[in-house]
Amino acid sequence: MKEITGFRRDILYTLLGTDEPSGAEINEMLEDHYSGTVYHGRLYDNLDTLIERDFVVKSQIDGRTNSYKLTDKGERAILDHHNWQAGFVDESEPPLAAD
């Protein structure tokens, strides 16, 4: 995960627990999270990098639409990262308010 940027990590999180979303669905989830536009070029360039590094696999739905899924390596990486982060959170404290 050291070579994965925050944006790529967020892509992996969107894929965790989803059923092979399309690029448009991933884009929508990220735009909801960031409360703003995620440009297609940025999304698809980063998806391609995650595919090249074997974190994500792409399948074709139809002639124009692809779906994306975490590989075992991608799922392990994002869950390991999540567990690492969770080690810094004191669950006995109330959660921080989101801005």
C-alpha positions, 0 to 999 in steps of 0.5 A, spaced: 500 500 500 505 504 500 505 506 493 498 507 493 495 514 493 490 516 497 485 517 491 487 510 489 486 507 496 479 511 496 477 507 489 479 501 493 474 502 498 469 504 493 470 497 490 470 493 497 463 490 499 460 492 492 458 488 486 462 489 480 460 497 479 461 500 473 466 506 472 460 511 472 458 508 479 465 508 482 465 516 479 458 517 483 461 514 489 467 518 489 463 525 487 459 523 493 465 522 498 469 528 495 462 533 494 465 535 488 467 533 481 471 527 479 474 528 472 473 521 468 481 522 466 483 522 473 478 516 475 480 511 469 488 513 469 488 511 476 483 505 475 488 503 470 494 503 474 490 499 480 489 494 474 496 494 472 499 493 479 494 487 480 489 490 485 483 491 481 480 487 475 476 489 469 471 486 466 466 488 460 459 489 461 457 491 454 461 494 448 461 501 452 461 499 459 466 496 464 465 493 471 471 493 476 472 488 482 478 487 487 483 482 486 485 478 492 491 482 493 487 488 492 482 486 498 488 484 502 491 490 501 485 495 503 483 491 509 490 491 512 490 498 511 484 499 514 486 495 520 492 499 521 488 505 521 483 502 526 489 501 531 490 509 532 482 510 533 480 509 540 473 506 540 471 508 547 471 515 545 465 518 541 466 519 534 469 525 531 464 530 527 464 530 520 465 537 517 
